Amino acid sequence: MSRNAPSGDPRPPGRWVHAWASAPQPTAPDNMPPAPFTRAGLVLAGTTLRQTVRPSTGGDRIRLRFSNAFGGAPLPLTAVTAALPAGGRAGVAAVEPGSVRPVTFRDRASVVVPVGAQVVSDPLDFPVAAGADLTVTVFLADGQASDSITSHPGSRTTSHLLAGDHAEADDLPGATTTDHWYFLSGVEVWSERAASAVVTLGDSLTDGRGSTTNGNDRWPDRLSTRLRSHPATADVAVLNQGIGGNGVVSEGIGPTALARLDRDVLAQTGVAWLVVFEGVNDICTTAATAEAQERVVEDLCAAYEQIVVRAHAHGIAVYGATLAPLGGNEAYDDPDGHREASRQAVNGWIRAGGVFDAVLDFDVAARDPRDHRRLLPAYDDGDHLHLTPAGYRALADAVPLELFERRS
């Protein structure tokens, strides 16, 4: 038996591979569950929370991961179930009748996640298809006794809240909706094939600002679809670890990329590749002076080198993506062009520095060929920084699939 096989499992050798993930974040006040599900010092007490996610590779058994990384108190999960969403659709409250299965933790229905920790469920015999949605429902009898909780606000997927225990219900009529994920941070599948995963580490352009709510049309989603259609990469999972407003080394939303690398990349199961597409927030939250911009370019390039060194130590290949245009953005584009000069300098280093194992030229894929400082109008969601679904498709289409082929 493979040392990775579940204890006592007589089935052929295989391994666990992350099929879906979201980066845990501290939850800002405006991203907390809406009233009446949040009140001072207590969150989601006596509440059912139903969420849908889309595993990017399939298997016949799953494990779920729940994070309390930023919680201010232990997180008691009273009951957890997995099911298939009605009609196979993302963001719906109803599930397919007869598909609900209880999830356990060391054969118990409930679990308490310690402050700063995560828990992994017992394996559950529950076939999931690659690219098909999965519903996860949690009932919290006592709620979390803190105003600090863990979430992923940029879910671009609708979740549902309803008072009472409805973990095994086929529908949640009258539920309150919110477009955030809470607590759920990963879905693993047991693969008897040579499945592996690629992590996309980034900011709002990876998290999908400008994409369609419940549409799963971020660039990592589009890349996953392309990989599944290519026989040599059909078993490659794509894990979106983007955080809107995130920085590589600079203070932003959530821990910096350097600070979260261990949890969001190296600790994910089955990871063979990492794509780094991040740095624009570092450049554009730094003062628009020549001296300050020179320092941030140096800091970014040094940080990229650190990411590569740390990932290589775990046998992970690292691909660097050039930074997309920001010309015309009201907050980020400065009239003297210092930040644009920094973007060009960073992109030049990514292309020619020889540090990354390969380069994905997202700058070329997204820019207007008549004005390289700006996004192609069809790809611009209106703020001259974030992309439309067509723009995200262009990024995914610019990725050579052969970079994710396993070679003996």
C-alpha positions as CSV (number, residue, x, y, z in Angstrom):
1,M,0.0,0.0,0.0
2,S,1.2,3.5,-0.7
3,R,2.3,5.4,2.4
4,N,-0.2,8.1,1.2
5,A,-3.2,5.8,1.1
6,P,-5.8,6.1,3.8
7,S,-5.3,3.7,6.7
8,G,-7.0,0.4,6.1
9,D,-7.9,1.2,2.5
10,P,-7.5,-1.8,0.2
11,R,-7.8,0.2,-3.0
12,P,-4.9,0.8,-5.4
13,P,-2.3,3.4,-4.4
14,G,-2.9,7.0,-4.9
15,R,-2.6,10.3,-3.1
16,W,-4.5,13.3,-1.9
17,V,-4.5,16.3,-4.2
18,H,-6.0,19.7,-3.5
19,A,-8.8,20.3,-6.1
20,W,-10.0,23.6,-4.8
21,A,-8.7,26.2,-2.4
22,S,-9.3,29.8,-1.3
23,A,-6.8,32.0,0.6
24,P,-7.9,32.6,4.2
25,Q,-8.1,36.3,5.2
26,P,-9.0,38.4,8.2
27,T,-12.6,39.6,7.7
28,A,-13.1,43.4,7.5
29,P,-16.3,44.7,9.2
30,D,-18.1,45.3,5.9
31,N,-17.4,41.7,4.9
32,M,-18.8,40.1,8.0
33,P,-22.0,38.0,7.8
34,P,-25.0,40.4,7.6
35,A,-27.4,41.1,10.4
36,P,-28.8,39.4,12.3
37,F,-26.1,36.7,11.8
38,T,-23.5,39.0,13.3
39,R,-23.9,40.7,16.6
40,A,-21.3,42.0,19.0
41,G,-18.8,39.3,19.9
42,L,-20.8,36.5,18.3
43,V,-21.0,35.4,14.7
44,L,-23.3,32.9,13.0
45,A,-24.8,31.5,16.3
46,G,-27.5,29.0,15.5
47,T,-27.0,29.5,11.8
48,T,-26.7,27.2,8.8
49,L,-24.1,28.4,6.2
50,R,-24.3,26.8,2.7
51,Q,-21.5,27.4,0.2
52,T,-20.7,26.1,-3.3
53,V,-17.2,25.6,-4.7
54,R,-15.8,24.2,-7.9
55,P,-13.1,21.4,-7.6
56,S,-10.9,21.6,-10.7
57,T,-10.1,17.9,-10.7
58,G,-12.1,14.9,-9.8
59,G,-12.0,11.8,-7.6
60,D,-14.2,9.3,-5.8
61,R,-13.5,10.5,-2.3
62,I,-13.0,13.9,-0.7
63,R,-11.6,15.7,2.4
64,L,-12.6,19.2,3.4
65,R,-10.4,21.8,5.2
66,F,-11.7,24.5,7.5
67,S,-9.5,27.4,8.6
68,N,-9.6,29.5,11.8
69,A,-6.3,31.2,10.8
70,F,-7.6,34.7,11.7
71,G,-10.3,33.8,14.3
72,G,-10.3,35.5,17.7
73,A,-11.8,32.4,19.4
74,P,-12.1,28.7,18.8
75,L,-14.4,27.8,15.8
76,P,-17.0,25.2,16.8
77,L,-18.5,23.4,13.7
78,T,-21.6,21.5,15.0
79,A,-22.5,19.6,11.7
80,V,-21.0,19.6,8.2
81,T,-22.4,18.0,5.1
82,A,-21.4,17.7,1.4
83,A,-23.9,17.5,-1.5
84,L,-24.4,18.2,-5.1
85,P,-25.9,21.6,-5.9
86,A,-29.3,21.6,-7.7
87,G,-28.8,21.6,-11.4
88,G,-25.1,21.5,-10.9
89,R,-25.1,25.3,-10.6
90,A,-22.8,27.5,-8.5
91,G,-24.3,29.8,-5.8
92,V,-27.6,28.1,-5.4
93,A,-29.2,27.2,-2.0
94,A,-30.9,23.9,-3.2
95,V,-29.1,20.6,-3.5
96,E,-29.9,17.5,-5.5
97,P,-32.3,15.4,-3.4
98,G,-30.6,12.3,-1.9
99,S,-27.1,13.7,-2.5
100,V,-26.5,15.0,1.1
101,R,-23.7,13.2,3.0
102,P,-22.5,13.9,6.5
103,V,-18.9,14.9,7.0
104,T,-17.1,13.6,10.1
105,F,-13.9,14.5,12.0
106,R,-12.3,11.4,13.6
107,D,-15.7,9.8,13.2
108,R,-17.5,12.6,15.1
109,A,-20.1,14.9,13.6
110,S,-18.7,18.1,15.2
111,V,-15.3,19.6,15.6
112,V,-13.7,22.7,17.2
113,V,-11.0,24.4,15.2
114,P,-8.4,26.0,17.5
115,V,-7.4,29.7,17.1
116,G,-4.9,30.0,14.3
117,A,-5.4,26.4,13.1
118,Q,-7.2,24.4,10.5
119,V,-8.8,21.0,10.5
120,V,-9.0,18.3,7.9
121,S,-12.1,16.1,7.7
122,D,-12.2,12.4,7.5
123,P,-12.2,11.0,4.0
124,L,-15.7,10.8,2.6
125,D,-16.8,8.5,-0.2
126,F,-18.3,11.2,-2.5
127,P,-17.5,11.1,-6.2
128,V,-16.9,14.6,-7.6
129,A,-16.3,15.4,-11.3
130,A,-13.6,17.7,-12.5
131,G,-15.1,21.2,-13.0
132,A,-18.4,20.3,-11.3
133,D,-19.7,22.3,-8.4
134,L,-19.8,21.0,-4.8
135,T,-22.1,22.2,-2.0
136,V,-20.7,22.3,1.6
137,T,-23.1,23.1,4.4
138,V,-22.1,24.0,8.0
139,F,-24.3,24.4,11.1
140,L,-22.8,26.4,13.9
141,A,-25.0,25.9,17.0
142,D,-22.9,28.2,19.3
143,G,-21.4,30.4,16.6
144,Q,-17.9,31.9,16.9
145,A,-17.5,34.0,20.0
146,S,-15.4,36.7,18.4
147,D,-15.6,39.7,16.1
148,S,-12.5,38.3,14.3
149,I,-13.3,35.5,11.9
150,T,-11.7,33.9,8.8
151,S,-13.1,34.3,5.4
152,H,-12.4,34.8,1.7
153,P,-14.5,37.9,0.8
154,G,-13.7,37.8,-3.0
155,S,-15.6,34.6,-3.6
156,R,-17.5,35.8,-6.6
157,T,-19.9,33.1,-5.5
158,T,-23.1,33.4,-3.5
159,S,-23.4,31.8,-0.1
160,H,-26.6,31.3,1.9
161,L,-27.4,31.9,5.6
162,L,-30.5,30.6,7.5
163,A,-31.3,30.4,11.2
164,G,-31.6,26.9,12.6
165,D,-30.0,23.5,11.7
166,H,-30.6,22.8,8.0
167,A,-27.3,21.0,7.3
168,E,-29.1,18.1,5.7
169,A,-31.9,20.1,4.1
170,D,-32.5,19.9,0.3
171,D,-33.2,23.6,0.2
172,L,-33.0,26.7,2.3
173,P,-36.1,28.8,1.5
174,G,-35.9,32.3,2.7
175,A,-32.1,32.2,3.2
176,T,-30.1,35.4,3.3
177,T,-27.5,35.6,0.6
178,T,-23.9,37.0,0.8
179,D,-21.2,36.9,-1.8
180,H,-18.4,35.7,0.5
181,W,-16.9,32.3,1.6
182,Y,-16.4,31.7,5.4
183,F,-14.1,29.2,7.1
184,L,-13.9,26.7,4.2
185,S,-10.4,26.8,2.8
186,G,-9.8,23.6,0.8
187,V,-11.2,20.5,-0.9
188,E,-8.9,17.6,-1.6
189,V,-9.7,14.6,-3.8
190,W,-8.2,11.1,-3.6
191,S,-6.6,10.5,-7.0
192,E,-5.4,7.1,-8.2
193,R,-3.9,8.8,-11.2
194,A,-0.9,11.1,-11.5
195,A,-2.9,14.2,-10.5
196,S,-1.0,17.3,-9.5
197,A,-1.9,20.9,-8.8
198,V,-0.8,24.4,-9.9
199,V,-1.2,27.3,-7.4
200,T,-1.9,30.8,-8.8
201,L,-0.6,33.3,-6.3
202,G,-1.8,36.8,-6.9
203,D,-4.0,39.8,-6.1
204,S,-7.4,41.0,-7.3
205,L,-6.6,40.1,-10.9
206,T,-6.3,36.5,-9.9
207,D,-9.0,36.7,-7.3
208,G,-11.2,37.7,-10.2
209,R,-12.4,41.3,-9.7
210,G,-14.5,42.1,-12.8
211,S,-15.4,38.4,-13.4
212,T,-19.0,37.2,-13.2
213,T,-20.6,36.3,-9.9
214,N,-21.3,32.6,-9.9
215,G,-19.8,32.4,-13.4
216,N,-16.4,30.9,-12.6
217,D,-14.7,32.9,-15.3
218,R,-11.6,34.2,-13.6
219,W,-8.4,33.5,-15.5
220,P,-7.5,30.5,-13.2
221,D,-11.0,29.0,-14.0
222,R,-10.4,29.5,-17.7
223,L,-6.9,27.9,-17.4
224,S,-8.5,24.9,-15.6
225,T,-10.9,24.4,-18.4
226,R,-8.1,24.5,-21.0
227,L,-6.0,22.0,-18.9
228,R,-8.9,19.6,-18.7
229,S,-9.4,19.6,-22.4
230,H,-5.8,18.7,-23.1
231,P,-5.1,14.9,-22.5
232,A,-1.6,15.4,-21.2
233,T,-2.8,17.9,-18.5
234,A,-6.4,16.7,-17.8
235,D,-5.5,15.7,-14.2
236,V,-3.9,19.1,-13.3
237,A,-5.9,21.0,-10.6
238,V,-5.8,24.8,-10.5
239,L,-5.8,26.4,-7.0
240,N,-6.7,30.1,-6.9
241,Q,-4.9,31.7,-4.1
242,G,-5.5,35.3,-5.1
243,I,-6.4,38.0,-2.6
244,G,-7.8,41.4,-3.7
245,G,-5.6,44.2,-2.6
246,N,-2.7,41.9,-1.7
247,G,1.0,42.8,-1.9
248,V,4.1,40.7,-2.3
249,V,6.1,42.6,0.3
250,S,4.0,45.7,1.0
251,E,1.2,46.0,3.5
252,G,-2.2,45.5,1.9
253,I,-5.2,43.3,2.3
254,G,-4.4,40.0,3.9
255,P,-0.8,38.8,4.7
256,T,1.8,39.5,2.1
257,A,2.6,36.9,-0.5
258,L,5.9,36.2,1.3
259,A,4.1,35.8,4.6
260,R,1.4,33.5,3.3
261,L,3.6,31.4,1.0
262,D,3.9,28.5,3.4
263,R,0.2,28.2,4.2
264,D,-1.3,29.1,0.8
265,V,1.2,27.3,-1.5
266,L,3.7,24.9,0.2
267,A,1.1,23.3,2.5
268,Q,-1.3,22.5,-0.3
269,T,-1.3,18.8,-1.3
270,G,0.0,17.7,-4.7
271,V,1.4,21.0,-5.8
272,A,3.9,20.7,-8.7
273,W,3.8,24.3,-10.1
274,L,3.3,27.8,-8.9
275,V,2.4,30.9,-11.0
276,V,3.2,34.2,-9.4
277,F,1.2,37.1,-10.8
278,E,1.5,39.9,-8.2
279,G,3.3,43.1,-7.6
280,V,1.1,45.9,-9.0
281,N,-0.2,46.8,-5.5
282,D,3.3,47.1,-4.2
283,I,4.3,49.5,-6.9
284,C,1.1,51.6,-6.7
285,T,0.9,51.9,-3.0
286,T,4.4,53.2,-2.9
287,A,5.1,57.0,-3.3
288,A,5.3,58.1,-6.9
289,T,8.8,59.4,-6.7
290,A,11.9,58.1,-8.6
291,E,13.7,57.1,-5.3
292,A,10.7,55.3,-3.8
293,Q,10.0,53.4,-7.0
294,E,13.6,52.3,-7.4
295,R,13.4,50.8,-4.0
296,V,10.1,49.0,-4.6
297,V,11.5,47.5,-7.8
298,E,14.5,46.1,-6.0
299,D,12.3,44.8,-3.2
300,L,9.9,43.1,-5.6
301,C,12.7,41.4,-7.5
302,A,14.3,40.2,-4.3
303,A,11.0,38.8,-3.1
304,Y,10.4,36.9,-6.3
305,E,13.8,35.3,-5.8
306,Q,12.8,34.3,-2.3
307,I,9.6,32.8,-3.5
308,V,11.4,30.8,-6.2
309,V,14.1,29.5,-3.7
310,R,11.5,28.4,-1.2
311,A,9.3,26.7,-3.7
312,H,12.2,25.0,-5.4
313,A,13.1,23.5,-2.0
314,H,9.7,21.7,-2.2
315,G,10.2,20.5,-5.8
316,I,7.8,23.1,-7.2
317,A,8.5,24.8,-10.5
318,V,7.7,28.5,-10.5
319,Y,6.4,30.6,-13.4
320,G,6.5,34.3,-13.3
321,A,3.7,36.4,-15.0
322,T,4.4,39.9,-16.1
323,L,2.3,42.7,-14.7
324,A,-0.6,43.9,-16.7
325,P,-1.1,47.6,-17.7
326,L,-2.6,50.1,-15.4
327,G,-2.5,53.3,-17.5
328,G,-5.5,55.5,-16.9
329,N,-6.3,54.1,-13.5
330,E,-7.4,57.0,-11.3
331,A,-5.7,55.8,-8.1
332,Y,-2.6,54.0,-9.4
333,D,-1.4,55.8,-12.5
334,D,0.7,58.9,-11.7
335,P,1.1,61.8,-14.1
336,D,4.9,61.6,-14.1
337,G,4.9,57.9,-15.1
338,H,7.1,56.7,-12.2
339,R,4.8,53.7,-11.5
340,E,4.6,52.8,-15.1
341,A,8.4,52.9,-15.3
342,S,8.5,50.5,-12.3
343,R,6.0,48.1,-13.9
344,Q,8.2,48.1,-17.1
345,A,11.3,47.5,-15.0
346,V,9.8,44.6,-13.1
347,N,8.4,43.1,-16.3
348,G,11.8,43.4,-17.9
349,W,13.4,41.6,-14.9
350,I,10.8,38.9,-15.0
351,R,11.4,38.3,-18.7
352,A,15.2,38.4,-18.7
353,G,16.2,37.7,-15.1
354,G,16.5,34.0,-15.5
355,V,15.1,33.3,-12.0
356,F,11.7,31.9,-13.0
357,D,11.4,28.5,-14.6
358,A,9.2,30.1,-17.3
359,V,7.6,33.4,-18.1
360,L,3.9,34.0,-18.8
361,D,3.6,37.3,-20.6
362,F,0.3,38.6,-19.3
363,D,1.3,42.1,-20.1
364,V,1.4,41.3,-23.8
365,A,-1.8,39.3,-23.6
366,A,-3.8,42.1,-22.0
367,R,-2.4,45.4,-23.4
368,D,-3.7,47.6,-26.2
369,P,-1.3,47.1,-29.1
370,R,-1.7,50.8,-29.9
371,D,-0.8,51.9,-26.4
372,H,1.2,49.5,-24.3
373,R,0.5,51.5,-21.1
374,R,-3.2,50.6,-21.3
375,L,-5.4,47.5,-21.3
376,L,-7.1,46.6,-24.6
377,P,-10.5,48.3,-24.3
378,A,-12.4,45.0,-24.7
379,Y,-10.5,43.7,-21.7
380,D,-10.9,46.7,-19.5
381,D,-13.7,46.5,-16.9
382,G,-13.9,50.2,-16.7
383,D,-11.3,51.2,-14.1
384,H,-8.3,50.6,-16.4
385,L,-6.8,48.0,-14.0
386,H,-9.1,45.1,-13.7
387,L,-10.3,42.8,-16.5
388,T,-13.5,41.7,-18.0
389,P,-14.3,38.0,-18.5
390,A,-12.9,38.3,-22.0
391,G,-9.7,39.8,-20.6
392,Y,-9.4,36.9,-18.1
393,R,-9.9,34.4,-21.0
394,A,-7.0,36.2,-22.8
395,L,-4.7,35.7,-19.9
396,A,-5.6,32.0,-19.6
397,D,-5.2,31.5,-23.4
398,A,-1.7,33.0,-23.2
399,V,-0.5,30.1,-20.9
400,P,1.3,27.3,-22.8
401,L,-0.3,24.1,-21.6
402,E,2.9,22.1,-22.1
403,L,4.3,23.9,-19.0
404,F,2.1,21.6,-17.0
405,E,2.9,18.3,-18.7
406,R,4.6,15.8,-16.4
407,R,7.8,14.5,-17.9
408,S,9.4,11.2,-16.8
